[in-house]
Amino acid sequence: MKYLFFSWLAVFVGSWIVYVQYSSYTELCRGHDCKNAICEKYKKGVIDGSACSSLCEKDTLYLGKCMSANPISQTKVGEQANLSDLATLVLSVADANKDGHISLPEARSMWALLQLNEFLLAIVLQDREHTPRLLGFCGDLYMMEKVPYSPLYGISLPWLIELWIPAGVRRSMDQWFTPSWPRKAKISIGLLELVEDIFHGTFGSFLMCDVSANSFGYNDRHDLKVMDARYIIPEATFQQTMRERRCDVEDDCLYGADCHTSCDLTKHRCTPEVTRPNLAKACGALKDYILRGAPSDMHEELEKQLYACIALKGSAEQMEMEHSLILNNLKTLLWKKISHTKDS
């Protein structure tokens, strides 16, 4: 009986070890998670088999394949996004120490961060000037470079005082500490360029659902910087969220501060299409900011174009021609006025 017991124990322990070793390398993508993504033992020949060879290739972690195969990637950025290029971009960022390999902590950290809209946007726009530079990340935390001037405009007052200040007076107070007009023009162009960059870009189309002064800042060169990107979300994510939202009145179909859709009362569900494009909301945020102090020889034309911009309705895709025309006209008008100055 003693020998039988120890024989059974050896078989049990051995089977458990084999199971743990095997399972740790065959379940890279289970559900929506990227797990057990290191292929070092496979590359060194310690382990072998078709399960490993299908998960590991050369020097690159299979995080990219998880992203491409996992429906969450397509759901987040939409069908028009180039997922292959996005995966390559993510892998380059995930390799934090730039050693050519992606460790398990780097992979887990990147996968957790990709669930944050603001981090995804920071990666998509990392080569543009509109987002602060990513300095590093650890776990689901990340660090961005400091933006010296924020919000875009406005002063903070105690809420009791706010209650007694008329709206018109408050708007005037917000302009007291803004830069000179040419510098405001450059900052405004930056916001218009941001709208251009996130609409039907290489990595999908994004919606700006909180276009307020608190969401933006600028640096010493007066380049616009996104301070809070939590409500700049992929259009595909927004549409899926709204399709699932129940409504009884139009106000039920609001996401963030600025993204509205209509309520289909026959189904009591929100429709997926946003009622105002990003450009209209950006122009609304810029109207008082850029009109105040504008040169007299362009004030009337600038005001006319801004109001035409604010009046835009429907999704940008439905009115792409008009959207592009107004955007280009505004940028051209502002650049023409400041192109000969040092502020440009």
MOHUWO-V751870 format. One record per residue. N is the residue number from 1. RES is the residue in three letters. PHI is phi in degrees with one decimal (* if undefined). D_CENTER is the distance of its C-alpha to the mean C-alpha in whole Angstrom. Layout:
N|RES|PHI|D_CENTER / N|RES|PHI|D_CENTER
This chain:
1|MET|*|66 / 2|LYS|-61.8|64 / 3|TYR|-65.7|64 / 4|LEU|-64.1|62 / 5|PHE|-62.6|60 / 6|PHE|-67.5|58 / 7|SER|-64.7|58 / 8|TRP|-63.3|56 / 9|LEU|-63.4|54 / 10|ALA|-63.5|53 / 11|VAL|-62.7|52 / 12|PHE|-61.9|50 / 13|VAL|-64.3|48 / 14|GLY|-61.3|48 / 15|SER|-63.8|46 / 16|TRP|-64.7|44 / 17|ILE|-62.6|43 / 18|VAL|-60.2|43 / 19|TYR|-62.2|40 / 20|VAL|-62.9|38 / 21|GLN|-62.6|38 / 22|TYR|-67.9|37 / 23|SER|-65.3|35 / 24|SER|-69.2|33 / 25|TYR|-115.2|32 / 26|THR|-103.9|32 / 27|GLU|-115.1|29 / 28|LEU|-67.5|26 / 29|CYS|-116.7|24 / 30|ARG|-113.2|25 / 31|GLY|65.0|23 / 32|HIS|-105.0|20 / 33|ASP|-110.7|20 / 34|CYS|-99.6|21 / 35|LYS|-127.9|24 / 36|ASN|47.7|27 / 37|ALA|-96.8|25 / 38|ILE|-89.3|28 / 39|CYS|-114.9|30 / 40|GLU|-59.8|32 / 41|LYS|-65.9|36 / 42|TYR|-66.8|35 / 43|LYS|-67.1|35 / 44|LYS|-86.8|38 / 45|GLY|85.1|40 / 46|VAL|-69.5|40 / 47|ILE|-123.9|39 / 48|ASP|-150.3|39 / 49|GLY|124.1|39 / 50|SER|-64.2|37 / 51|ALA|-61.0|35 / 52|CYS|-74.7|34 / 53|SER|-64.7|34 / 54|SER|-77.0|31 / 55|LEU|-99.3|29 / 56|CYS|-116.7|29 / 57|GLU|-144.7|29 / 58|LYS|44.4|31 / 59|ASP|-104.1|28 / 60|THR|-112.4|25 / 61|LEU|-64.4|24 / 62|TYR|-84.7|23 / 63|LEU|-60.4|20 / 64|GLY|-59.8|19 / 65|LYS|-69.3|21 / 66|CYS|-60.9|20 / 67|MET|-63.9|16 / 68|SER|-69.1|18 / 69|ALA|-81.1|21 / 70|ASN|-78.6|19 / 71|PRO|-59.0|18 / 72|ILE|-61.9|15 / 73|SER|-66.2|13 / 74|GLN|-64.9|15 / 75|THR|-63.1|14 / 76|LYS|-71.3|10 / 77|VAL|-109.7|10 / 78|GLY|90.8|13 / 79|GLU|-73.0|16 / 80|GLN|-80.5|16 / 81|ALA|-74.3|14 / 82|ASN|-86.5|16 / 83|LEU|-68.4|15 / 84|SER|-64.0|18 / 85|ASP|-67.6|16 / 86|LEU|-64.5|13 / 87|ALA|-62.6|15 / 88|THR|-62.5|17 / 89|LEU|-64.2|14 / 90|VAL|-63.3|13 / 91|LEU|-62.4|17 / 92|SER|-66.1|18 / 93|VAL|-76.5|15 / 94|ALA|-62.8|17 / 95|ASP|-77.0|20 / 96|ALA|-62.4|20 / 97|ASN|-92.1|24 / 98|LYS|54.0|24 / 99|ASP|-100.2|27 / 100|GLY|84.7|26 / 101|HIS|-130.2|26 / 102|ILE|-115.4|23 / 103|SER|-77.7|25 / 104|LEU|-60.0|24 / 105|PRO|-60.4|23 / 106|GLU|-63.4|20 / 107|ALA|-65.4|20 / 108|ARG|-63.7|19 / 109|SER|-64.1|17 / 110|MET|-63.9|15 / 111|TRP|-64.1|15 / 112|ALA|-66.4|15 / 113|LEU|-69.6|11 / 114|LEU|-66.5|10 / 115|GLN|-77.8|10 / 116|LEU|-94.2|8 / 117|ASN|-56.9|5 / 118|GLU|-66.6|4 / 119|PHE|-73.9|6 / 120|LEU|-59.8|5 / 121|LEU|-65.3|3 / 122|ALA|-61.3|6 / 123|ILE|-70.0|8 / 124|VAL|-61.3|7 / 125|LEU|-103.6|8 / 126|GLN|-65.3|11 / 127|ASP|-92.4|14 / 128|ARG|-101.6|13 / 129|GLU|-93.7|14 / 130|HIS|-84.7|12 / 131|THR|-116.0|10 / 132|PRO|-59.0|12 / 133|ARG|-70.9|14 / 134|LEU|-76.3|13 / 135|LEU|-93.8|17 / 136|GLY|169.2|17 / 137|PHE|-151.9|16 / 138|CYS|-156.3|19 / 139|GLY|63.0|19 / 140|ASP|-101.5|16 / 141|LEU|-111.3|16 / 142|TYR|-144.5|14 / 143|MET|-124.9|15 / 144|MET|-114.3|14 / 145|GLU|-65.4|17 / 146|LYS|-73.8|18 / 147|VAL|-102.7|18 / 148|PRO|-67.6|21 / 149|TYR|-123.9|21 / 150|SER|-159.0|19 / 151|PRO|-71.7|19 / 152|LEU|-58.7|19 / 153|TYR|-160.9|22 / 154|GLY|108.1|25 / 155|ILE|-121.9|27 / 156|SER|-90.2|27 / 157|LEU|-129.0|30 / 158|PRO|-58.2|32 / 159|TRP|-63.1|31 / 160|LEU|-65.5|35 / 161|ILE|-70.9|35 / 162|GLU|-55.1|32 / 163|LEU|-63.0|34 / 164|TRP|-98.5|37 / 165|ILE|-98.2|35 / 166|PRO|-60.2|35 / 167|ALA|-58.6|32 / 168|GLY|-63.7|33 / 169|VAL|-66.2|34 / 170|ARG|-63.0|31 / 171|ARG|-64.3|29 / 172|SER|-68.5|32 / 173|MET|-62.6|31 / 174|ASP|-61.4|27 / 175|GLN|-93.2|29 / 176|TRP|-62.7|31 / 177|PHE|-113.4|29 / 178|THR|-83.4|27 / 179|PRO|-67.6|27 / 180|SER|-63.0|30 / 181|TRP|-59.4|29 / 182|PRO|-56.9|29 / 183|ARG|-73.2|26 / 184|LYS|-64.1|24 / 185|ALA|-63.7|24 / 186|LYS|-65.6|23 / 187|ILE|-62.3|20 / 188|SER|-64.3|20 / 189|ILE|-61.2|20 / 190|GLY|-60.6|16 / 191|LEU|-67.1|15 / 192|LEU|-64.7|16 / 193|GLU|-68.5|15 / 194|LEU|-61.4|11 / 195|VAL|-57.2|12 / 196|GLU|-66.1|14 / 197|ASP|-69.7|11 / 198|ILE|-95.5|9 / 199|PHE|-97.7|12 / 200|HIS|52.6|13 / 201|GLY|-81.7|12 / 202|THR|-59.1|13 / 203|PHE|-109.4|10 / 204|GLY|109.6|10 / 205|SER|-114.0|10 / 206|PHE|-116.6|7 / 207|LEU|-112.4|9 / 208|MET|-96.1|9 / 209|CYS|-106.9|11 / 210|ASP|-154.4|12 / 211|VAL|-95.7|14 / 212|SER|-118.9|16 / 213|ALA|-59.9|18 / 214|ASN|-68.9|16 / 215|SER|-84.8|13 / 216|PHE|-134.2|14 / 217|GLY|-147.8|16 / 218|TYR|-157.5|18 / 219|ASN|-101.8|20 / 220|ASP|-66.4|24 / 221|ARG|-91.6|23 / 222|HIS|62.0|22 / 223|ASP|-91.1|18 / 224|LEU|-64.2|16 / 225|LYS|-130.2|13 / 226|VAL|-78.2|10 / 227|MET|-92.3|11 / 228|ASP|-135.4|10 / 229|ALA|-102.5|6 / 230|ARG|-61.8|7 / 231|TYR|-107.9|8 / 232|ILE|-102.1|5 / 233|ILE|-118.8|6 / 234|PRO|-58.3|7 / 235|GLU|-58.4|10 / 236|ALA|-63.3|12 / 237|THR|-64.1|11 / 238|PHE|-60.4|12 / 239|GLN|-63.8|15 / 240|GLN|-65.3|16 / 241|THR|-61.5|16 / 242|MET|-71.9|18 / 243|ARG|-60.0|21 / 244|GLU|-89.8|21 / 245|ARG|-88.5|22 / 246|ARG|-81.3|25 / 247|CYS|-145.5|27 / 248|ASP|-121.2|30 / 249|VAL|-135.9|29 / 250|GLU|-59.3|26 / 251|ASP|-65.0|25 / 252|ASP|-72.6|24 / 253|CYS|-103.7|21 / 254|LEU|-120.3|19 / 255|TYR|-118.0|15 / 256|GLY|65.6|14 / 257|ALA|-103.8|16 / 258|ASP|-130.1|16 / 259|CYS|-100.2|15 / 260|HIS|-108.1|19 / 261|THR|-130.3|20 / 262|SER|-94.3|24 / 263|CYS|-102.0|26 / 264|ASP|-84.0|28 / 265|LEU|-70.6|31 / 266|THR|-72.5|33 / 267|LYS|-111.2|31 / 268|HIS|54.8|29 / 269|ARG|-133.5|26 / 270|CYS|-73.3|23 / 271|THR|-77.9|22 / 272|PRO|-84.4|19 / 273|GLU|-85.9|19 / 274|VAL|-69.9|17 / 275|THR|-85.5|20 / 276|ARG|-128.4|19 / 277|PRO|-74.9|16 / 278|ASN|-54.3|14 / 279|LEU|-62.1|17 / 280|ALA|-61.7|19 / 281|LYS|-70.7|17 / 282|ALA|-65.1|16 / 283|CYS|-65.3|20 / 284|GLY|-63.2|21 / 285|ALA|-70.8|19 / 286|LEU|-90.5|21 / 287|LYS|-52.7|25 / 288|ASP|-66.4|27 / 289|TYR|-61.4|25 / 290|ILE|-92.4|26 / 291|LEU|-75.2|29 / 292|ARG|-67.8|31 / 293|GLY|85.7|33 / 294|ALA|-64.8|32 / 295|PRO|-56.1|35 / 296|SER|-62.3|38 / 297|ASP|-76.0|38 / 298|MET|-130.7|34 / 299|HIS|-57.9|34 / 300|GLU|-64.3|35 / 301|GLU|-66.8|33 / 302|LEU|-63.0|30 / 303|GLU|-62.9|30 / 304|LYS|-60.7|31 / 305|GLN|-69.6|28 / 306|LEU|-64.6|26 / 307|TYR|-68.9|27 / 308|ALA|-64.5|27 / 309|CYS|-67.9|23 / 310|ILE|-63.3|23 / 311|ALA|-77.5|26 / 312|LEU|-58.8|23 / 313|LYS|-127.8|23 / 314|GLY|80.3|22 / 315|SER|-74.5|19 / 316|ALA|-62.7|18 / 317|GLU|-65.2|19 / 318|GLN|-71.7|22 / 319|MET|-127.7|23 / 320|GLU|-57.0|22 / 321|MET|-63.6|25 / 322|GLU|-65.1|25 / 323|HIS|-57.5|21 / 324|SER|-65.9|22 / 325|LEU|-63.3|25 / 326|ILE|-64.8|24 / 327|LEU|-60.3|21 / 328|ASN|-67.1|23 / 329|ASN|-63.6|26 / 330|LEU|-65.5|24 / 331|LYS|-61.4|23 / 332|THR|-63.9|27 / 333|LEU|-61.5|28 / 334|LEU|-72.0|27 / 335|TRP|-64.2|27 / 336|LYS|-59.4|31 / 337|LYS|-80.4|31 / 338|ILE|-114.7|30 / 339|SER|-62.6|30 / 340|HIS|-93.2|34 / 341|THR|-103.3|33 / 342|LYS|-66.7|32 / 343|ASP|-72.5|28 / 344|SER|-77.0|27
